[in-house]
Amino acid sequence: MQNKYLLKCIPVQLLLLATCMPFFAVAQNRSAAQVPLNDLSAFKNPSANWSIAGSVTADFVKPNTITKKDGTGILVSIPGKGKNEDLFTNVEHGDLDLSVDFMMPKESNSGIYLQGRYEIQLLDSWAKEKLTSGDLGAIYERWDETRPAGQFGYDGVAPRINVSRAPGLWQNIHILFQAPKFDASGKKIANARIVRIVLNGVTIIENAELQAPTRGSAFANEAAMGPLRLQGDHGAVAFKNIRYNTRVSTTQVDGTRNDWDDSNKPVTVDVKGEPVVFRSFVDIPGKKVTHSVSVGLLHNISFGYDLSNGAVYQVWKGGFLDASPMWLSRGNATARPIGSVVVIGDAPALALIHSDDQAWPDSLEKGIYRPKGYELDEAGLPTFKYIFDGISINDKSTSDDGKILTRKISVDGPAPKDLFTRVATGSDIVDMGNGMYSVNNATYYVQLDKGTKPVIRNSGQGKEMLLPIKNTDKGTSVQYSLIW
């Protein structure tokens, strides 16, 4: 069933967000220290699997494979045939506000142990739908083999949403940790606590009490202080920008109190069983997209489309939309993605480029673009339609498994000469081989079909990738995929 040239918001079910308000108000000391990564002198007796590099590439396809180049600034563990050990900092900590960028290849496994005792799991959990305490960002489980069979592991905490990035991309984890407290006699009077874990900009765990060390703790006891420990005996991993401070001031509030009355609760738009198409304003850095259509696909993958210029301007994974700003208080017609967002850019999707030095336009010439809405196919997927320079354009993005968003732009009839679409912009665009390109310091990938030749050139932001839309005997179209 099709809805031709539909320009209004289709009916969706607005569901109330069934999560508690944060238990803590957090005040952080803004002056953070950074672990120096010019050499390994910040660490105790590093084993041979650890080294310092200037750049790294973690493989998207080959399990547990990292390559590196000489330089400084990146800490790398590449387990080999020899003795592979974890790495301990010389500095010890109690309370800790920690931010770390990390990169992992396919199927890799590592971890960050607070005080050497409490593991926050690092794992390739890309696109996994059912999360456990063994997935990326989780608090790993405790272990007791005196418990019944099948129950040795317990007390782990799984992330409440999966915002993991694809193998080989840089990610960030931010951890707020309260150390256990002891009285003058050494008796523990307060358990350790994870105040918050934020993965790739999204809170995934809050207010988790740690009764005791997790499995694999370097120490049998608990203490007020301990070293930061990075796991290096399981899988390949790279770290950079290890920033921290030891002043985490938290004030506990009554977790049973609800700050929303029955008529003023958060409102979300969820994807259940079929795609959702939702009209609203959306804020992106430096701009409000006033003609946005957010499309939520199955398997927790979504994108934002600007009807005013044909741009896929952002993509994300996790949930779909928080529509609270549209419905609560006076309302401002704005919705927000629920998940980790990658901003692609809101410049026009198409342009006529006649020379190498002609810049990509920031806006459209008057009269060159005319939106025609969208049609829904039998699966509920929209094809966006518009007129560009007198020709009819069809623009459809799909995802079969929640891992890759594939976009196809096709033309009704022949395309004019020198018609291009801009696929990506960033500080760099690196050819990874086999049609795969890393964009903006490994923020996301672009995957091209075999034989597709992009134009990669300098731009105001560093580099940009253009694809020509050519006339062939099979029709006039261009296709590429975004991976993050």
LOKOL-71370 format. One record per residue (C-alpha): x, y, z. Coordinates in pm, whole numbers. Layout:
! LOKOL-71370
ATOM       X       Y       Z
ATOM       X       Y       Z
...
//
This chain:
! LOKOL-71370
ATOM       X       Y       Z
ATOM       0       0       0
ATOM     139     341     -95
ATOM      70     694      28
ATOM     165     915    -261
ATOM     343    1244    -195
ATOM     262    1229     174
ATOM     387    1545     348
ATOM     226    1516     688
ATOM     335    1317     992
ATOM     198     964     979
ATOM      17     845    1291
ATOM     252     700    1551
ATOM     205     578    1904
ATOM     369     808    2157
ATOM     488     601    2448
ATOM     578     721    2796
ATOM     939     674    2892
ATOM     946     409    3165
ATOM    1279     497    3323
ATOM    1360     662    3652
ATOM    1498    1012    3683
ATOM    1871    1026    3769
ATOM    1944     952    4135
ATOM    2234    1198    4146
ATOM    2310    1557    4073
ATOM    2679    1560    3976
ATOM    2921    1846    4020
ATOM    3255    1786    3849
ATOM    3591    1952    3892
ATOM    3668    2097    3551
ATOM    4048    2084    3585
ATOM    4132    1736    3454
ATOM    4472    1571    3429
ATOM    4579    1362    3130
ATOM    4784    1043    3127
ATOM    5092    1124    2914
ATOM    5133     890    2619
ATOM    5475     994    2487
ATOM    5615     670    2630
ATOM    5515     400    2881
ATOM    5663     571    3189
ATOM    5314     637    3335
ATOM    5267     262    3383
ATOM    5413     -13    3603
ATOM    5633    -270    3432
ATOM    5455    -281    3093
ATOM    5470    -616    2914
ATOM    5567    -657    2550
ATOM    5210    -641    2420
ATOM    5192    -269    2512
ATOM    5344      13    2305
ATOM    5301     377    2206
ATOM    5198     469    1849
ATOM    5122     777    1644
ATOM    4829     626    1454
ATOM    4641     297    1449
ATOM    4398     109    1228
ATOM    4173    -154    1384
ATOM    4037    -397    1129
ATOM    3666    -394    1041
ATOM    3680    -745     891
ATOM    3969    -941    1043
ATOM    3910   -1042    1406
ATOM    4140    -898    1670
ATOM    4372    -720    1425
ATOM    4533    -379    1481
ATOM    4813    -217    1281
ATOM    5008      84    1404
ATOM    5252     350    1287
ATOM    5533     515    1479
ATOM    5468     826    1683
ATOM    5315     923    2014
ATOM    4974     987    2167
ATOM    4812     643    2138
ATOM    4848     349    2377
ATOM    4817      12    2202
ATOM    4790    -348    2317
ATOM    4852    -614    2053
ATOM    4854    -954    2226
ATOM    5107   -1192    2075
ATOM    5259   -1533    2135
ATOM    5461   -1413    2433
ATOM    5348   -1298    2776
ATOM    5045   -1070    2751
ATOM    4957    -878    3066
ATOM    4727    -602    3185
ATOM    4865    -251    3235
ATOM    4855     -63    3568
ATOM    4904     312    3615
ATOM    5162     442    3859
ATOM    4900     686    3988
ATOM    4634     545    4222
ATOM    4285     684    4263
ATOM    3983     685    4489
ATOM    3685     870    4342
ATOM    3739     912    3970
ATOM    3598    1110    3679
ATOM    3748     932    3377
ATOM    3715     994    3002
ATOM    3888     765    2751
ATOM    3881     734    2372
ATOM    3928     376    2255
ATOM    3934     172    1934
ATOM    3873    -201    1894
ATOM    3890    -437    1595
ATOM    3626    -694    1513
ATOM    3551    -941    1797
ATOM    3799    -782    2037
ATOM    3763    -796    2417
ATOM    3922    -568    2677
ATOM    3825    -375    2989
ATOM    3892     -84    3224
ATOM    3935    -183    3588
ATOM    3868     101    3834
ATOM    4113      72    4123
ATOM    4226    -249    3954
ATOM    3914    -413    4098
ATOM    3588    -316    3924
ATOM    3573    -391    3552
ATOM    3389    -180    3297
ATOM    3369    -406    2994
ATOM    3510    -315    2653
ATOM    3386    -542    2374
ATOM    3293    -537    2008
ATOM    2916    -524    2068
ATOM    2834    -348    1741
ATOM    2463    -376    1647
ATOM    2389    -640    1912
ATOM    2023    -617    2016
ATOM    2011    -813    2345
ATOM    2272    -678    2587
ATOM    2428    -850    2888
ATOM    2679    -760    3157
ATOM    2947    -882    2915
ATOM    2880    -614    2651
ATOM    3044    -280    2583
ATOM    3006     -34    2870
ATOM    2865    -291    3112
ATOM    2970    -342    3473
ATOM    3116    -691    3455
ATOM    2979    -962    3682
ATOM    3117   -1097    4009
ATOM    3209   -1468    4023
ATOM    3158   -1739    4282
ATOM    3199   -2108    4194
ATOM    3034   -2216    4520
ATOM    2703   -2096    4376
ATOM    2475   -2337    4182
ATOM    2589   -2442    3835
ATOM    2502   -2179    3575
ATOM    2489   -1905    3841
ATOM    2860   -1856    3910
ATOM    2841   -1508    3753
ATOM    2614   -1253    3923
ATOM    2561    -884    4007
ATOM    2670    -756    3664
ATOM    2488    -458    3511
ATOM    2404    -448    3140
ATOM    2383    -120    2945
ATOM    2024      -4    2898
ATOM    2083      87    2533
ATOM    2335     -20    2268
ATOM    2525     276    2123
ATOM    2839      80    2029
ATOM    3023     188    1715
ATOM    3151     -41    1442
ATOM    3491    -211    1473
ATOM    3781      20    1385
ATOM    3606     345    1481
ATOM    3708     567    1770
ATOM    3464     561    2063
ATOM    3448     743    2396
ATOM    3356     622    2743
ATOM    3306     857    3039
ATOM    3286     702    3386
ATOM    3196     868    3717
ATOM    3305     644    4004
ATOM    3281     667    4382
ATOM    3534     458    4571
ATOM    3432     254    4876
ATOM    3459     438    5207
ATOM    3621     312    5528
ATOM    3620     432    5890
ATOM    3931     489    6100
ATOM    3948     121    6194
ATOM    3944      13    5829
ATOM    3585    -113    5831
ATOM    3396     -49    5506
ATOM    3109     192    5568
ATOM    2999     254    5206
ATOM    3017      41    4893
ATOM    3181     158    4573
ATOM    2935     305    4325
ATOM    2913     381    3956
ATOM    2742     718    3947
ATOM    2719     721    3569
ATOM    2862     563    3254
ATOM    2827     759    2930
ATOM    2914     578    2607
ATOM    2951     781    2287
ATOM    2756    1066    2446
ATOM    2466     855    2580
ATOM    2407     757    2943
ATOM    2388     377    2959
ATOM    2418     307    3335
ATOM    2335     516    3643
ATOM    2354     470    4020
ATOM    2492     115    4030
ATOM    2621      -2    4367
ATOM    2924    -233    4366
ATOM    2902    -477    4656
ATOM    3252    -618    4594
ATOM    3517    -646    4319
ATOM    3413    -794    3985
ATOM    3553   -1112    3834
ATOM    3924   -1089    3753
ATOM    4006    -828    4018
ATOM    4380    -781    4070
ATOM    4324    -761    4446
ATOM    4128    -983    4683
ATOM    4040    -693    4911
ATOM    3870    -357    4868
ATOM    4052     -34    4951
ATOM    4016     342    4938
ATOM    4277     369    4662
ATOM    4402     162    4370
ATOM    4558     194    4022
ATOM    4371     224    3697
ATOM    4412    -105    3509
ATOM    4373    -164    3135
ATOM    4311    -520    3019
ATOM    4565    -639    2765
ATOM    4560   -1017    2776
ATOM    4236   -1078    2580
ATOM    4210    -872    2261
ATOM    4376    -593    2067
ATOM    4278    -241    2175
ATOM    4400     120    2147
ATOM    4348     414    2385
ATOM    4403     788    2359
ATOM    4301    1107    2541
ATOM    4295     941    2884
ATOM    4169    1230    3096
ATOM    4075    1216    3464
ATOM    4029    1398    3790
ATOM    3977    1263    4139
ATOM    3718    1509    4262
ATOM    3371    1370    4202
ATOM    3119    1544    4427
ATOM    2782    1369    4432
ATOM    2468    1447    4625
ATOM    2220    1161    4657
ATOM    1851    1239    4626
ATOM    1548    1028    4706
ATOM    1531     779    4417
ATOM    1162     709    4486
ATOM    1056    1064    4412
ATOM     912    1131    4067
ATOM     967    1483    3934
ATOM     699    1436    3665
ATOM     329    1442    3744
ATOM      89    1221    3549
ATOM      30    1485    3282
ATOM     394    1587    3242
ATOM     595    1269    3179
ATOM     866    1226    2913
ATOM     725    1122    2577
ATOM     911     895    2337
ATOM     839     768    1988
ATOM     940     404    1953
ATOM     981     169    1656
ATOM     782    -149    1705
ATOM     743    -394    1421
ATOM     750    -147    1132
ATOM     937     172    1033
ATOM     824     506    1173
ATOM     830     838     984
ATOM     805    1148    1206
ATOM     797    1520    1123
ATOM     945    1777    1364
ATOM    1213    2038    1411
ATOM    1554    1893    1502
ATOM    1853    2081    1644
ATOM    2199    1999    1508
ATOM    2524    2188    1579
ATOM    2480    2546    1461
ATOM    2137    2496    1305
ATOM    1772    2403    1354
ATOM    1644    2174    1079
ATOM    1289    2299    1034
ATOM    1184    2055     759
ATOM    1317    1738     919
ATOM    1176    1391     871
ATOM    1316    1139    1119
ATOM    1296     779     998
ATOM    1320     496    1250
ATOM    1399     160    1089
ATOM    1396    -185    1243
ATOM    1695    -308    1444
ATOM    1754      26    1621
ATOM    1891     226    1328
ATOM    1757     572    1234
ATOM    1834     872    1016
ATOM    1729    1233     974
ATOM    1628    1369     632
ATOM    1594    1738     542
ATOM    1300    1786     305
ATOM    1424    2133     212
ATOM    1743    2014      40
ATOM    1739    1633      17
ATOM    2014    1578     275
ATOM    2055    1275     502
ATOM    2200    1503     768
ATOM    2247    1265    1063
ATOM    2229     898    1156
ATOM    2206     721    1490
ATOM    2163     391    1672
ATOM    1988     314    1999
ATOM    1630     431    2048
ATOM    1431     650    1811
ATOM    1302     989    1934
ATOM    1238    1183    2252
ATOM     943    1403    2157
ATOM     904    1561    2502
ATOM     989    1915    2379
ATOM     695    1892    2137
ATOM     440    1795    2401
ATOM     548    1919    2744
ATOM     502    2270    2879
ATOM     440    2514    2592
ATOM     607    2290    2332
ATOM     859    2398    2069
ATOM     800    2140    1789
ATOM    1145    1984    1846
ATOM    1230    1616    1882
ATOM    1566    1464    1985
ATOM    1733    1138    1879
ATOM    1760     872    2151
ATOM    2101     728    2082
ATOM    2452     810    1968
ATOM    2436    1053    1675
ATOM    2676    1094    1384
ATOM    2619    1426    1206
ATOM    2678    1389     831
ATOM    2600    1749     732
ATOM    2301    1946     610
ATOM    2427    2084     280
ATOM    2223    2007     -36
ATOM    2237    1646    -149
ATOM    2298    1726    -518
ATOM    2496    1986    -709
ATOM    2623    2051   -1060
ATOM    3003    2064   -1030
ATOM    3175    2180   -1350
ATOM    3534    2220   -1227
ATOM    3767    2083    -960
ATOM    3786    2414    -776
ATOM    3409    2476    -766
ATOM    3299    2458    -400
ATOM    3006    2249    -287
ATOM    2711    2488    -224
ATOM    2595    2555     132
ATOM    2244    2631       4
ATOM    2034    2585    -308
ATOM    1985    2835    -583
ATOM    1634    2974    -593
ATOM    1402    2758    -800
ATOM    1644    2471    -859
ATOM    1488    2244    -595
ATOM    1123    2153    -543
ATOM    1023    1889    -282
ATOM     750    1639    -373
ATOM     716    1459     -36
ATOM     760    1086      -6
ATOM     595     754     -90
ATOM     579     455     142
ATOM     640     105       7
ATOM     467    -207     137
ATOM     720    -237     422
ATOM     658     124     529
ATOM     992     255     398
ATOM     984     606     250
ATOM    1122     709     -87
ATOM    1179    1085     -85
ATOM    1098    1264    -410
ATOM    1200    1603    -542
ATOM    1271    1796    -858
ATOM    1633    1911    -904
ATOM    1717    2133   -1199
ATOM    1411    2008   -1382
ATOM    1470    1633   -1330
ATOM    1286    1396   -1098
ATOM    1488    1243    -813
ATOM    1406     938    -599
ATOM    1598     899    -272
ATOM    1563     586     -53
ATOM    1764     464     248
ATOM    1731     110     385
ATOM    1889    -123     639
ATOM    1842    -500     645
ATOM    2021    -583     970
ATOM    2072    -262    1171
ATOM    2441    -249    1086
ATOM    2455     -59     757
ATOM    2239     220     614
ATOM    2232     199     233
ATOM    2121     502      34
ATOM    2021     493    -335
ATOM    1956     811    -535
ATOM    1802     749    -877
ATOM    1697     979   -1160
ATOM    1387     948   -1379
ATOM    1537     982   -1723
ATOM    1888    1101   -1814
ATOM    2096    1305   -1568
ATOM    2257    1635   -1664
ATOM    2633    1643   -1712
ATOM    2845    1689   -1398
ATOM    2569    1597   -1151
ATOM    2718    1483    -819
ATOM    2606    1387    -470
ATOM    2828    1466    -172
ATOM    2864    1157      46
ATOM    3093    1268     328
ATOM    3303    1553     468
ATOM    3562    1553     744
ATOM    3916    1625     855
ATOM    4029    1326     650
ATOM    3893    1052     424
ATOM    4113     742     418
ATOM    4088     458     165
ATOM    4076     134     369
ATOM    4058     -91      61
ATOM    3774    -293     -93
ATOM    3555      16    -136
ATOM    3567     110     235
ATOM    3661     463     346
ATOM    3718     594     697
ATOM    3583     947     749
ATOM    3681    1227     991
ATOM    3945    1047    1199
ATOM    3756     716    1207
ATOM    3419     862    1308
ATOM    3227     655    1050
ATOM    3277     458     729
ATOM    3150     495     374
ATOM    3119     170     178
ATOM    3101     192    -202
ATOM    2991     -72    -449
ATOM    3264    -253    -639
ATOM    3394     -43    -926
ATOM    3254     288    -795
ATOM    3515     564    -825
ATOM    3464     859    -587
ATOM    3607    1207    -619
ATOM    3796    1292    -300
ATOM    3910    1652    -284
ATOM    4001    1931     -44
ATOM    3721    2133     114
ATOM    3673    2394     383
ATOM    3642    2115     641
ATOM    3945    1923     517
ATOM    3824    1659     271
ATOM    3500    1572      94
ATOM    3383    1273    -109
ATOM    3167    1322    -419
ATOM    3003    1055    -633
ATOM    2905    1126    -995
ATOM    2554    1031   -1102
ATOM    2608     877   -1443
ATOM    2379     760   -1720
ATOM    2415     387   -1790
ATOM    2223     124   -1983
ATOM    2088       3   -1645
ATOM    1946     344   -1554
ATOM    2072     653   -1378
ATOM    2150     613   -1009
ATOM    2417     612    -742
ATOM    2439     400    -424
ATOM    2656     399    -112
ATOM    2638     282     250
ATOM    2710     448     585
ATOM    2856     236     867
ATOM    2905     355    1226
//
